[in-house]
Amino acid sequence: MTETAPRRSLPIIGSLGGRSRATCRFRCGDACYHEAPNTSDNPYFGDIYTGVLSRRGVLRAGAVGAGVSALAVGGAAPALAGNGGRGRNSRLDFSSVQPNVDDQVTVPSGYKHNVVVRWGDPVIPGAPEFDFANQTAEAQEKQFGYNCDYVSFFKIDSRRALLWVNHEYTNEALMFAGYTDGSAADPEQIRIAMAAHGASVVEVERVGRTGEWRLVTRGRRYYNRRITATTPMKLTGPAAGHELLRTEADPTGTKVLGMLNNCGGGTTPWGTVLTAEENFHQYFVGGEGAPEEAKPALRRYGIATSGDTRRGNRRFDRVDERFDLSKHPNEANRFGYIVEVDPFDPHYKPRKRTMLGRFKHEAATVRLTKDRRAAVYMGDDERFDYIYKFVSDKKYRGGSRRHNDGLLDAGTLYVARLTGNSPAEQIDGSGTLPEDGAFDGTGEWIPLCDATRSYVDGFSVEEVLVHTRLAADRVGATKMDRPEDIEASPTSGKVYCALTNNSAREPGQVDEANPRAANRYGHVLEISEHRNDSGATTFTWTVVVVCGDPEDPSTYFAGYDKSRVAAVSSPDNLTFDKSGNLWISTDGQPGSLGVNDALHVMPVEGRYRGELKTFATVPVDAECCGPCITPDEKTVFIAPQHPGEDGTVDNPTSVWPDGDFPRPSVVSIWHANGKKVGSA
């Protein structure tokens, strides 16, 4: 029988785009409180929502209460192009988790969960135990970093595995008592924050034959590793060595220290991680003193070039002057890349792959073309920015690591242009479907450059790869509502993109691919490559989900009965199970729906296409990162990021997971009876 439950409409509340004010400050440097960096004359959409309320203010206003709990009802390997098959045509059997504002992880009836690893846990053998009151940079370099995001699972044997975990950014107000800003911080606190960025590789072990995993805390742990904001890395590909990447410390333009704001990612068929540098702009100061000819590009990437650029900044420049652009104007050009790392080689020097372009990378999903070249799908997570694809020149060779290590250094970089198929007057910004019953159309991948030739007038190959946003502006790419994670279905081969939100879209500036004005809830795009080949240069597309409260007429769930679906807002990270069900984690439900962020799941094929259910919710102020499903489908890993973000050390809004102070963590969820996740 179909589960039903009484619902009431969700309140329209929150900060810009649904994030908390503190998240905006620490995660992306208040990007949404400034003019969008894309001021090109491509079709433009903008109208800043002014009703800014903190989540704490929402709770004080009584926007969420007892009635909210009744609102809802009931890392696979990279896919080859051309994979056939059909998704599960029966509904997901678990009982949907009800929306809540509880300071805990909540999972369906019949499931269990545990914290696998948390901020400060020892990673490198010999690392000290975490001591909140006596942190040091030396210790943090050996301990699990701060806000965890992308999670990837690498099997060692039947009971052991590695987890790769990104550490996107730090919230110093929750790390250090009395913190105000970087200008007043103790320099050691700044060094600690730098050490808490990057990523961790940790060995984990299965508990018995269950889906529970725990951190290995004894033994050699050969693969365990911390990567930070100061880890030596290589710049590779056509832009490596170009004058735009040269600095006083690195006149070769091929060596860089660290990676910053690593958000999403992906895995390759040859067993490496691709980790995505996103909001790198916020770590730099001194843009007002940069050379005048550099300022337009700096502004296009969200870097301030006027006013007091040090105010409210973390001030990494106080311990490392390379973050001062008045002294080292090219340093910012060395961030914003996809970084490739081998988790099974602790001595592997990370590679920043310039051939994949430079922008605020959200993720990098690899799918093989029909002739076995590597295609990488990427989103630029900014209001009105673009969707990209890279296709390698050479073919993937199974078992040849030396050959595959260079696949991402030569190929063609594309940007997407989407065209709707409905009359313009039927796309009015209200979310009302056009007469043909769907927001859909056709698209093309516009080439920007290959390894030796630029296709953009006025840009060299190197300039395309360093100033990718400017090159994409020039060719008329389609401005999207914050493209985040992109994943391919293992059963149909279709590609799905999470478009998180864009509250700055004006009613008269919508298009069919971004059909709702003041889009505070986001939507999910489905792309079907021509002949199901990721090497194709044309595709068709449809908006499969228009997010929000199902009682809102502007929402759409692939045509499914909206009385039988859960509310969802701000889709962020995506993954698939082997049956082709799409798992959607969110970042912004507290501000837009008044309830905690969550992990949802929805069939995208068959009879139940569009029946979205909630699998887990995360603690107060946290977003739901990850997610990652193990190959045996017995475990879902999630990474609750920034729990208690609206609080401080002295006035916490969350004490998850241990009841004292909030610690970003990775959680495993499994069925108590050993069934596959998604089962009853």
C-alpha positions, -999 to +999 in steps of 0.1 A: +000+000+000+011+036-006+022+054+025+005+087+032+008+112+060-008+146+067+013+176+056+012+213+059+029+238+037+065+246+045+074+282+055+093+304+031+122+315+054+159+316+056+191+332+042+201+337+006+198+303-011+188+286+021+223+285+038+229+299+073+247+333+075+277+316+092+280+291+064+280+319+038+308+336+057+331+307+063+324+284+033+323+308+004+332+342+017+297+356+014+296+350-023+258+353-025+259+386-007+279+402-035+271+407-072+274+375-092+308+374-108+293+366-142+285+400-158+287+387-194+259+395-218+249+358-220+213+354-210+214+367-175+191+362-145+192+381-113+171+394-084+186+392-049+162+379-022+162+403+007+144+384+034+175+372+053+168+353+085+192+331+104+182+296+112+181+305+149+158+334+140+136+310+122+133+288+152+126+318+174+098+328+150+082+295+155+085+286+118+091+249+127+071+230+153+053+199+160+034+199+128+066+198+107+073+162+117+043+152+097+054+167+064+068+138+045+055+105+034+064+072+032+302+052-052+296+029-080+325+026-104+325+050-133+301+039-160+309+030-196+289+049-222+263+027-237+255+007-206+221-007-210+197-022-185+168-010-165+165+004-131+145-011-103+108-009-113+095-015-078+094+012-051+121+017-025+108-002+005+120+016+035+098+039+056+106+076+048+122+095+077+101+124+088+114+160+086+128+173+119+150+198+137+167+172+160+204+174+169+212+139+156+214+117+126+180+100+120+177+069+099+147+047+088+132+021+110+152-011+108+185+008+102+215+016+124+243+042+122+276+050+138+303+077+136+332+063+118+357+093+121+354+128+134+374+160+133+406+156+153+407+118+153+443+105+147+450+097+111+488+092+110+502+066+133+516+083+164+493+113+161+482+127+194+447+124+207+425+154+200+426+181+227+402+209+218+416+233+243+453+228+233+453+224+195+484+228+175+491+229+137+516+201+141+489+178+157+462+189+131+485+179+103+483+143+116+446+144+126+413+142+107+406+176+092+376+199+095+344+201+074+342+168+056+325+167+022+331+143-006+336+106+005+350+078-016+354+041-007+383+019-019+381-018-010+413-034+002+398-069+010+365-083+024+369-065+057+392-035+051+389-004+030+402+031+026+380+062+029+390+093+010+374+124+026+376+160+015+380+188+041+363+217+024+367+246+048+370+257+084+347+275+108+372+291+132+343+304+154+336+268+163+372+257+165+386+284+188+369+300+218+366+338+214+375+338+177+364+370+159+383+371+126+417+364+110+431+398+117+428+393+155+436+355+155+467+340+170+490+330+141+490+294+154+452+293+150+457+303+113+482+275+109+458+251+125+430+261+101+453+257+071+462+222+084+425+213+088+419+219+051+426+194+023+417+158+026+423+126+046+429+090+036+420+066+065+418+029+068+385+015+080+373-020+089+340-038+087+323-049+119+316-086+114+296-092+082+274-061+088+273-028+070+289-011+100+324+003+095+348+018+121+382+036+120+413+014+123+433+029+152+461+004+156+488-011+134+508+002+105+480+019+085+504+023+056+480+042+034+467+068+059+475+103+048+467+140+054+468+165+026+466+201+037+469+237+024+507+233+024+512+199+008+535+201-023+517+195-056+523+195-093+506+216-120+502+195-151+487+199-186+490+226-212+489+256-188+516+243-166+546+266-168+527+295-183+535+330-171+501+333-155+511+305-131+546+316-123+554+332-090+585+345-072+586+312-051+579+291-082+594+307-114+587+274-132+549+277-128+547+240-121+548+236-083+522+247-059+516+243-022+483+228-011+447+227-022+418+248-008+380+245-004+378+209-018+341+202-021+330+173-043+350+149-063+350+116-083+369+084-088+385+072-120+384+038-136+422+036-129+417+039-091+425+075-083+405+103-067+396+135-084+390+162-058+375+196-067+388+230-055+357+253-052+355+286-033+392+293-034+386+331-039+380+338-002+415+329+010+432+358-008+436+395+002+453+424-015+434+423-047+432+461-046+469+461-050+471+436-079+481+449-113+453+466-131+454+442-160+448+413-136+418+427-119+390+418-144+399+381-142+402+383-104+367+398-102+353+372-125+364+346-100+349+365-071+381+380-057+377+415-043+398+442-060+387+472-041+379+482-006+392+466+026+400+431+013+413+420+046+381+426+066+365+393+078+391+372+060+409+342+075+441+361+069+463+332+057+486+359+045+496+366+081+515+333+082+522+329+044+524+360+023+516+342-010+480+348-001+485+385-005+478+393-042+494+428-039+527+409-035+520+377-055+492+384-080+495+351-098+490+329-067+452+328-071+456+314-106+471+283-090+439+273-073+405+263-087+415+230-103+406+193-103+433+176-083+442+139-089+455+118-061+463+080-057+449+069-023+470+037-025+503+056-029+510+077+002+540+092-016+520+103-047+524+140-053+489+154-061+484+167-096+464+198-104+451+190-139+449+223-158+434+207-189+401+204-169+399+241-166+399+265-137+367+276-119+349+268-087+348+231-093+321+212-075+328+177-086+344+156-114+325+125-125+343+101-150+324+081-176+340+063-204+330+070-240+320+042-264+356+041-276+369+041-240+382+077-237+377+094-204+349+119-202+348+141-171+316+161-162+321+192-140+299+219-126+309+255-116+292+262-083+283+299-087+251+317-095+248+319-134+278+298-141+283+268-163+284+230-169+316+216-184+328+184-199+363+172-208+370+143-232+405+128-233+425+123-265+438+089-255+419+058-245+417+043-211+439+011-208+429-013-180+459-022-158+482+005-173+487+031-145+515+048-163+494+054-194+463+064-175+482+089-153+484+112-183+448+108-196+436+140-181+464+162-195+453+161-232+419+163-247+391+187-254+374+210-228+337+218-236+310+240-220+273+234-223+247+255-242+211+244-235+181+254-256+144+249-246+118+235-270+088+255-258+076+290-268+092+317-247+059+329-234+052+296-218+083+299-196+071+327-173+092+320-142+063+307-121+073+270-125+042+263-145+049+235-170+047+245-206+020+229-228+042+199-237+043+189-200+080+192-194+109+216-191+131+201-218+151+207-249+183+201-267+219+210-260+254+212-275+289+209-260+309+240-273+346+233-275+368+258-257+402+243-264+422+211-268+458+207-257+473+226-287+445+248-301+421+274-287+386+277-301+379+310-284+388+342-302+414+362-283+424+334-260+454+311-261+451+276-249+468+285-216+445+315-211+414+293-217+426+269-190+435+296-164+406+320-172+381+294-181+351+314-170+360+343-192+365+319-222+331+303-215+315+338-213+329+345-248+313+315-265+278+321-250+274+292-226+241+288-207+240+304-173+228+279-147+214+279-112+246+269-094+257+236-110+270+213-083+274+175-084+270+156-117+266+118-117+258+092-144+233+064-139+249+030-140+218+015-157+207+041-182+238+061-188+219+093-184+237+121-166+222+141-137+232+175-125+222+191-092+213+228-096+213+239-059+194+272-061+196+308-074+175+333-055+189+360-078+169+350-109+144+376-120+110+367-134+118+382-168+152+364-170+143+327-169+148+301-196+135+265-199+166+249-184+163+273-153+126+278-153+118+293-119+124+329-108+139+335-073+149+298-074+154+292-037+149+255-038+168+243-068+162+215-094+178+185-110+187+183-147+188+150-167+211+149-197+209+122-224+240+122-246+235+115-283+235+077-288+243+075-251+279+083-258+298+107-235+320+116-264+290+131-282+288+169-288+250+171-287+224+159-262+188+163-250+178+173-215+149+175-192+143+190-157+134+158-138+128+175-104+118+211-095+124+211-058+105+225-028+074+217-008+052+193-029+022+214-021+038+243-039+023+243-075+057+252-089+073+219-078+076+189-101+087+153-094+091+137-129+053+137-131+048+115-100+019+120-077+031+148-054+009+138-025+033+108-022+067+124-022+089+142+004+098+178+004+134+185-008+154+217-012+189+227-024+201+194-040+239+192-037+258+159-038+245+129-058+252+092-062+235+061-076+230+026-063+234-003-087+196-003-095+198+032-109+181+050-080+193+086-076+204+095-040+203+133-034+219+151-004+209+186+004+225+219+015+200+245+026+168+230+038+170+247+072+168+281+056+144+273+028+121+246+043+127+251+080+139+215+086+173+198+088+192+188+057+188+153+045+197+124+022+168+116-002+165+088-028+143+086-059+139+061-088+146+078-121+133+049-142+102+028-144+068+031-128+080+049-096+102+075-114+099+106-092+088+090-059+112+108-037+117+096-001+139+107+028+165+082+039+183+102+066+184+136+082+215+153+097+220+173+129+212+210+136+228+234+112+246+206+093+244+199+056+244+163+043+276+156+024+289+125+008+270+103+000+288+071-008+274+036-012+297+006-009+299-018-038+280-045-019+253-019-012+252-027+025+264+007+036+257+044+029+283+068+041+273+104+047+294+133+060+274+158+082+293+190+076+293+221+098+269+209+126+261+239+148+273+263+122+252+292+136+267+289+171+301+296+187+322+277+212+306+295+241+270+294+227+267+262+206+236+254+186+247+217+183+266+193+204+267+164+179+281+138+179+295+135+214+274+158+235+301+184+241+310+205+210+302+200+173+326+179+153+322+173+115+322+136+110+317+107+086+288+083+094+280+048+082+244+037+079+233+001+075+204-022+077+201-041+110+194-074+091+222-070+066+199-061+037+209-037+009+203-001+017+169+010+005+153-022+017+125-023+043 
